Amino acid sequence: MSQNNFQINRVESTKNLLTSRSGLAPFQKYIEETGILKRLSTEFSSLKGSAKGLAVHEFFNQMLCWFMDGSSRHISSFNDLKKDAGYAATINTTEDKMASSYAIERMCDKFTKFHEPKMRDILLDLCIALMKYENPDILEFSVDSMVMSNEYAKQQQGRNSTYKKTYGYHPMQIVWNGLILDGIFRSGEKPTNEVDKTLSMIDRLVKRIRQEFGDSVTMIFRLDGGYYDQRIVEYLDGQKIAFILSGKMFEHVKSSVECVTEEEWNEYQNGNVCWRICELGLRSKSWPKFFRGIYTQQVSNDDGQFLLDFARPANLILTNIGVNVEVLKNMSPKNKLNWAKIDKVIGSHHSRGADELPHRALKDLGFESLPFKQFNQNMIIYQCMLLTLAAFES
């Protein structure tokens, strides 16, 4: 087999630009072609009082591409990128339009809390477009909060003690199919469940889903114990929406479990892990309506080893599936029968662990320790992180 030897005859300069970030080009093309950048430029055009300085379009283009690039998590790195003609060409801009770190900070300072709803609308529009593409019959949502820890920047506005005993911020988010489709940036001291904000987020999403898909789509909301509240339960049940909620071990719950006979206990198994389970009709003292309660007690660990009685963790699941016949009425008979099963409800509740993976993905994409001192500056950084992640995953 012959072998060709190629030799370099000469080395010359070229006008072509080389970059190690070529993967950014299709991402930038995507956010341009899908109209994300145009929508952002239109919605926030009022931020610019004159043609001088960094344009709104360039701000969002460079911010989203910067998060997608991931080479640095320091705002000062914009000063280095400003000198990189290859990077500028990759994100479809010119070197003279590249922003410095000061220009980025100054633009972020122009945002207020009144701009957050516009960012949320753009994010939701992107996710709705993806839903329409997949056209699911059942939409499962997870409502949860996420702590963004920052122990070092002590002068940040809104950086307060969180329920996890760390200092930082505490945004609340809704996840669908591994995608964060809504998020509200909050200061660290806020509780997991601010009922008014939670209801506002859910109601906004429900109205939008029904506007886009009609009443034929089935919605199921998963929530942890932090959202165990009568107003949330009554809203979802009244809207004929299924919910699967982590309950709380009040005394009346424990008393009800003690009255369960041995014949009423069943088993639920997932791999090597086994639970004892039973069904109850439950409501809190002030609630006018009973719901379906599922009490679970883990009896073996991941290795299949059985646990002693005092070391068996117990949980309570509360749902209106099987109580309110309207919540599953649009499902096919097969799906309706499947979702009514106790194993399906428990499995859905256990999948809440996977619902938290997008929180980790968001932190890996951006950062927990937000860069600015002012609350609204960090708010727009957070919203840009959400939009970048959604654009990447869609």
C-alpha positions in Angstrom: 0.0 0.0 0.0 1.5 3.3 -1.1 1.9 6.2 1.4 1.8 9.8 0.4 4.0 12.3 2.1 2.6 15.8 2.3 5.1 18.6 3.0 4.4 22.2 4.0 5.7 24.5 1.3 5.0 27.8 2.9 3.2 29.6 5.8 1.2 32.7 5.0 -1.3 34.9 6.8 -5.1 34.4 6.1 -8.2 36.4 6.6 -10.1 33.3 7.9 -10.7 33.3 11.6 -10.0 30.3 13.7 -11.9 29.5 16.9 -12.2 26.6 19.3 -15.9 27.6 19.9 -17.4 26.5 16.6 -20.3 24.8 18.5 -21.6 28.2 19.4 -22.4 29.0 15.8 -25.5 26.7 15.5 -26.7 27.8 18.9 -26.5 31.4 17.9 -28.2 30.6 14.5 -31.0 28.9 16.5 -31.8 31.8 18.8 -31.7 34.1 15.8 -33.8 32.0 13.4 -36.5 31.1 16.1 -37.0 34.9 16.8 -35.8 34.8 20.4 -33.4 37.6 19.9 -35.8 39.7 17.9 -38.5 39.2 20.6 -36.0 40.3 23.3 -34.9 43.3 21.3 -38.5 44.4 20.8 -39.7 43.8 24.3 -36.8 45.7 25.9 -36.2 48.4 23.3 -37.1 51.0 25.8 -34.0 50.3 27.8 -32.0 52.2 25.2 -32.5 56.0 25.2 -30.1 56.5 22.3 -28.1 54.6 19.6 -24.9 54.9 21.6 -23.5 52.1 23.6 -24.4 48.4 23.6 -27.5 47.6 21.6 -30.2 45.5 23.3 -29.9 42.8 20.6 -26.2 42.6 21.1 -26.6 42.4 24.9 -28.9 39.4 24.8 -27.0 37.7 21.9 -23.7 38.0 23.8 -25.2 37.0 27.2 -26.9 33.9 25.9 -23.9 32.8 23.9 -21.6 33.5 26.9 -23.6 31.2 29.1 -23.7 28.6 26.3 -19.9 28.9 25.8 -19.2 28.2 29.5 -15.4 29.0 29.3 -15.6 31.5 32.2 -18.1 32.5 34.9 -16.5 35.9 35.5 -18.2 39.0 34.0 -14.6 40.3 33.5 -14.1 37.7 30.8 -16.1 39.9 28.5 -13.1 42.1 28.3 -11.1 39.2 26.9 -13.8 38.2 24.5 -14.0 41.8 23.2 -10.5 41.3 21.7 -11.3 37.9 20.1 -12.3 38.5 16.5 -12.8 34.7 16.0 -15.4 34.6 18.9 -17.2 37.7 17.5 -17.5 36.0 14.1 -18.8 32.8 15.7 -21.7 34.6 17.4 -22.5 36.5 14.3 -21.4 40.0 15.3 -18.5 42.3 14.6 -15.5 43.0 16.8 -16.5 46.7 17.3 -19.9 45.6 18.7 -18.4 43.3 21.3 -19.3 44.3 24.9 -16.9 45.0 27.7 -17.7 43.8 31.3 -18.6 47.4 32.2 -21.1 47.6 29.3 -22.7 44.4 30.5 -23.0 45.6 34.0 -24.4 48.9 33.0 -27.0 47.3 30.8 -28.0 44.9 33.6 -28.5 47.9 35.9 -31.3 49.2 33.6 -33.6 46.2 34.4 -36.2 46.4 37.1 -38.6 44.0 38.7 -41.2 45.0 36.1 -39.1 43.5 33.3 -39.2 40.0 34.8 -42.7 39.1 33.6 -41.6 39.9 30.0 -38.6 37.5 30.4 -41.0 34.8 31.8 -43.4 35.3 28.8 -40.6 34.8 26.3 -39.4 31.7 28.1 -42.9 30.2 28.3 -43.5 30.9 24.6 -40.4 28.9 23.7 -41.5 26.0 25.9 -45.1 26.1 24.5 -43.7 25.9 21.0 -41.8 22.7 22.0 -45.0 21.3 23.6 -46.9 21.9 20.4 -44.2 20.0 18.5 -44.4 17.0 20.8 -48.2 17.3 21.1 -48.6 15.3 24.4 -52.0 14.2 25.7 -50.8 14.4 29.3 -48.8 17.3 30.7 -47.0 16.6 34.0 -45.6 19.7 35.8 -43.5 19.9 38.9 -43.5 23.0 41.2 -40.5 23.5 43.4 -38.0 26.0 44.7 -34.2 26.1 44.3 -31.6 27.5 46.5 -28.7 29.4 44.9 -26.1 29.5 47.6 -23.6 32.4 47.8 -21.6 32.4 51.1 -19.0 34.9 50.0 -20.6 38.0 48.4 -21.9 39.5 51.7 -23.0 42.8 50.2 -25.5 41.4 47.7 -29.0 42.8 47.8 -31.5 40.0 48.6 -28.7 37.6 49.6 -30.3 36.3 52.8 -30.4 33.1 54.9 -32.3 30.3 53.1 -34.1 27.3 54.6 -31.0 25.2 53.9 -29.0 27.4 56.4 -26.9 29.0 53.6 -26.9 32.5 52.3 -28.1 33.2 48.8 -31.2 33.4 46.7 -34.3 31.2 46.5 -36.1 31.2 43.1 -39.3 29.2 42.5 -39.7 27.3 39.3 -42.1 25.0 37.3 -40.6 22.1 35.4 -42.1 20.2 32.5 -40.4 17.2 30.8 -37.0 18.1 32.2 -37.4 21.7 31.1 -37.7 24.8 33.3 -40.6 26.7 31.7 -41.1 29.4 34.4 -39.1 30.9 37.2 -39.4 33.8 39.6 -36.3 35.2 41.2 -36.6 35.7 44.9 -34.5 36.7 47.8 -33.1 34.0 50.1 -35.4 34.4 53.1 -38.5 33.7 51.1 -40.3 30.4 52.1 -40.7 27.5 49.7 -44.3 28.3 49.3 -45.4 31.9 49.0 -49.0 31.0 48.4 -50.0 34.0 46.4 -47.0 33.7 44.1 -47.4 30.0 43.8 -51.1 30.3 42.8 -50.2 33.1 40.4 -47.6 31.0 38.7 -49.8 28.0 38.4 -52.9 29.9 37.3 -50.8 31.8 34.6 -49.6 28.4 33.3 -53.0 26.7 33.4 -54.7 29.6 31.5 -51.9 29.6 28.8 -52.1 25.8 28.4 -55.9 25.8 28.0 -55.6 28.8 25.6 -53.1 26.9 23.4 -54.4 23.3 23.7 -58.0 23.7 24.8 -59.6 21.7 27.6 -58.8 18.3 26.1 -55.3 18.1 27.6 -54.8 16.5 31.0 -52.6 18.3 33.5 -51.0 16.7 36.5 -49.1 18.8 39.0 -46.5 17.3 41.4 -45.6 19.3 44.5 -43.6 18.6 47.6 -44.6 19.1 51.2 -43.7 22.8 51.2 -46.8 23.4 49.0 -49.2 21.6 51.3 -51.8 24.4 51.5 -55.6 24.4 51.4 -55.7 27.2 48.8 -53.4 25.4 46.4 -55.3 22.1 46.8 -58.7 23.7 46.3 -57.6 25.7 43.3 -56.2 22.6 41.5 -59.2 20.5 42.4 -61.6 23.2 41.4 -59.9 23.6 38.0 -60.2 19.9 37.5 -56.5 19.4 37.5 -54.8 16.3 39.0 -52.3 16.9 41.8 -49.9 14.6 43.6 -48.7 16.3 46.8 -46.4 15.3 49.6 -48.4 15.3 52.7 -47.5 16.1 56.3 -47.4 13.7 59.2 -49.9 15.3 61.5 -51.2 13.5 64.5 -54.6 12.7 62.9 -52.7 11.0 60.0 -50.7 8.9 62.4 -53.9 7.9 64.3 -55.5 6.9 61.0 -52.6 4.7 60.0 -52.7 3.0 63.4 -56.3 1.9 62.7 -55.3 0.2 59.4 -55.7 -3.6 59.7 -53.0 -5.9 58.5 -55.2 -7.1 55.6 -55.3 -3.5 54.2 -51.6 -3.2 53.8 -50.0 -3.9 50.4 -46.5 -3.8 49.0 -44.9 -1.5 46.4 -41.4 -2.4 45.0 -39.0 -0.5 42.8 -35.8 -2.5 42.2 -34.5 -3.8 45.5 -36.4 -1.1 47.5 -39.7 -2.2 49.0 -42.4 -0.2 50.8 -45.5 -1.1 52.8 -48.4 1.0 51.6 -52.0 1.6 52.5 -54.7 4.0 51.3 -56.6 6.5 53.5 -59.3 9.1 53.1 -57.6 12.3 54.5 -58.2 15.9 55.0 -56.7 18.6 57.3 -59.0 19.8 60.1 -60.2 23.0 58.2 -60.5 21.3 54.8 -64.1 20.7 53.6 -63.2 17.8 51.4 -61.5 14.4 51.8 -58.8 13.4 49.4 -57.0 10.2 48.6 -54.1 9.6 51.0 -51.4 7.0 50.3 -49.2 6.2 53.3 -45.8 4.6 52.4 -43.2 3.1 54.7 -39.9 1.9 53.3 -39.0 -1.5 54.6 -35.8 -2.3 52.6 -32.9 -0.2 51.2 -31.2 -0.1 47.8 -29.2 -3.3 48.7 -32.4 -5.2 49.5 -31.5 -5.2 53.2 -34.6 -5.0 55.4 -34.7 -2.1 57.9 -35.7 -2.3 61.5 -39.0 -0.8 62.5 -37.6 2.3 64.1 -35.4 3.0 61.0 -38.2 2.9 58.4 -38.9 6.3 56.8 -42.5 7.0 56.2 -44.2 9.4 53.7 -47.7 10.6 52.9 -49.0 11.3 49.4 -52.1 13.3 48.9 -53.9 13.3 45.5 -57.3 13.9 44.0 -56.8 11.1 41.4 -59.5 8.6 42.1 -61.6 11.2 44.1 -62.4 13.8 41.5 -63.5 11.9 38.3 -63.1 15.1 36.2 -59.3 15.3 36.5 -58.7 12.3 34.2 -61.8 12.5 32.0 -59.9 13.4 28.9 -57.5 10.5 29.1 -58.0 7.3 27.1 -59.6 4.4 29.0 -56.3 2.7 29.1 -54.4 5.7 30.6 -57.3 6.4 32.9 -57.1 2.9 34.4 -53.3 3.1 34.6 -53.3 6.4 36.5 -55.9 5.3 38.9 -53.6 2.6 40.1 -51.8 3.2 43.4 -48.5 2.1 41.9 -48.7 4.7 39.2 -49.4 7.5 41.7 -46.5 6.4 43.9 -44.2 6.1 40.9 -45.1 9.6 39.8 -44.5 11.0 43.2 -41.1 9.3 43.4 -40.1 10.8 40.1 -39.9 14.2 41.8 -36.2 13.4 42.3 -35.8 13.6 38.5 -37.7 16.8 38.5 -34.9 18.4 40.4 -32.3 17.5 37.8 -33.0 20.7 35.7 -32.1 22.7 38.8 -28.7 21.1 38.7 -28.4 21.6 35.0 -29.2 25.3 35.4 -26.4 25.7 38.0 -24.0 23.8 35.8 -24.9 26.0 32.8 -24.5 29.2 34.8 -23.6 29.6 38.4 -25.0 29.7 41.9 -23.0 32.7 43.1 -24.5 35.5 41.1 -22.1 38.3 40.1 -23.7 41.6 40.9 -24.6 43.5 44.1 -28.0 44.7 43.0 -31.0 42.4 43.1 -32.4 43.3 39.7 -29.1 42.9 38.0 -28.9 39.3 39.3 -32.5 38.8 38.4 -31.8 39.4 34.7 -28.7 37.2 34.9 -30.9 34.4 36.3 -33.6 34.9 33.6 -30.9 34.8 30.9 -29.7 31.5 32.4 -33.2 30.0 32.2 -33.7 31.2 28.6 -30.3 29.8 27.5 -31.0 26.4 29.1 -34.4 26.2 27.5 -33.0 27.2 24.1 -30.2 24.6 24.4 -32.5 21.8 25.5 -35.2 22.6 22.9 
